[in-house]
Amino acid sequence: MEKRYGLWIDHEKATIVKLMGGNHQIMHIASNIEGRYRLKGGSRSDVPYGIQRSTSENKRDLRYRKHLNIYFEKIIDLLKDAKKIYIFGPGEAKIELQKKIEHDNKHLSNKLSLVETTDKLTEPQIIEKIKNYFNET
């Protein structure tokens, strides 16, 4: 049976719907990405009124990218047996995931059928949108 996946994604969570033979299965993945906050660190300049060193920002950005990569890897791992993949969502996460798939996983990049922008949706709306896309109403 052909396995088709629809994926609604933002930076906080992903809802994956697997369609197979008229049935659907729903999976939820939380990103566990920490919000933007100020890390301790950095130091004052040696010159009065000088620029503060930005080690704190660098640490925060590296930590954010690391968590984002772990989140995307979890999603990609669940999509490995897909024949077609439809990705949609409100923010930049869908584009970032698409780029990661295209860069790291050539096998899956051939399975991407559409990536599009949508608003935040409820779970029933997500399921309906995916079924409509794959003509399974």
C-alpha positions in Angstrom: 0.0 0.0 0.0 1.1 3.5 -0.8 1.9 5.5 2.3 1.2 9.2 2.0 2.1 11.7 4.7 0.7 15.2 5.4 2.7 17.3 7.8 1.6 20.6 9.5 4.6 22.2 11.2 5.8 25.2 13.1 8.7 25.7 15.5 6.7 24.4 18.5 5.1 21.2 17.2 4.3 19.1 14.2 1.3 17.1 13.4 1.9 14.2 11.0 -1.0 12.4 9.3 -0.2 9.1 7.6 -2.8 8.0 5.0 -2.8 4.3 4.0 -5.7 2.4 2.4 -8.4 4.8 3.4 -7.3 4.9 7.1 -5.3 7.6 8.8 -2.9 7.7 11.7 -2.0 10.8 13.6 1.4 11.5 15.3 2.4 14.6 17.3 5.9 15.7 17.8 6.8 18.5 20.2 10.0 20.5 19.4 11.1 21.1 22.9 12.9 24.1 21.6 13.6 26.5 24.4 12.1 30.0 24.0 14.3 33.0 23.3 15.8 34.1 26.6 18.9 35.8 27.8 21.7 33.4 28.8 24.2 34.3 31.4 27.6 35.0 30.1 29.2 37.6 28.0 31.5 40.2 29.6 32.0 43.9 29.6 34.5 45.7 27.4 37.8 46.7 28.8 37.1 50.2 27.5 34.5 52.2 29.4 31.2 52.4 27.5 32.5 49.9 25.0 30.6 47.1 23.3 29.7 44.1 25.4 31.0 40.8 24.1 28.3 38.7 22.6 29.1 35.2 23.8 25.6 34.9 25.2 23.9 35.5 21.8 26.2 33.0 20.1 25.5 30.4 22.7 21.8 30.9 22.4 21.8 30.7 18.6 23.9 27.5 18.6 21.6 25.9 21.2 18.5 26.9 19.2 20.0 25.5 16.0 21.0 22.2 17.8 17.4 21.7 19.1 15.9 22.6 15.7 18.1 20.0 14.0 17.1 17.3 16.6 13.4 18.2 16.0 13.7 18.0 12.2 15.6 14.7 12.5 12.7 13.2 14.5 10.3 14.2 11.8 12.4 13.0 9.0 12.8 9.6 10.7 9.0 9.2 10.8 8.7 10.0 7.1 11.3 7.5 5.8 8.7 5.1 4.3 6.6 7.7 2.5 5.7 7.6 -1.1 4.5 11.2 -1.1 4.9 14.0 1.4 2.8 17.2 1.7 4.1 19.9 4.1 2.3 23.0 5.2 2.2 25.4 8.1 2.2 29.1 9.1 5.9 30.0 9.6 9.4 29.3 8.3 9.7 25.9 9.9 8.2 24.2 6.8 10.8 25.8 4.5 13.7 25.0 6.9 12.5 21.3 7.0 12.3 21.2 3.2 15.8 22.6 2.9 17.1 20.0 5.4 15.4 17.2 3.6 16.7 18.4 0.2 20.3 18.8 1.6 20.6 15.7 3.8 18.2 13.1 2.4 18.0 12.9 -1.4 15.8 9.8 -1.2 13.0 11.8 0.7 13.5 15.0 -1.4 12.1 13.1 -4.4 8.9 12.3 -2.4 8.1 16.0 -1.5 5.0 16.9 -3.6 4.1 20.3 -2.2 5.2 22.8 0.5 2.7 25.6 1.2 1.8 28.3 3.7 -1.3 28.0 5.8 -2.7 29.5 9.0 -2.7 27.7 12.3 -5.2 24.8 12.0 -7.1 22.5 14.4 -6.4 18.8 14.2 -9.6 18.0 12.3 -8.8 20.8 9.8 -5.3 19.4 9.3 -6.7 15.9 8.6 -9.3 17.3 6.2 -6.8 19.4 4.3 -4.5 16.4 3.9 -7.3 14.1 2.8 -8.4 16.7 0.3 -4.9 17.1 -1.1 -4.5 13.4 -1.6 -8.2 13.1 -2.8 -9.3 10.9 0.0 -12.5 12.4 1.3 
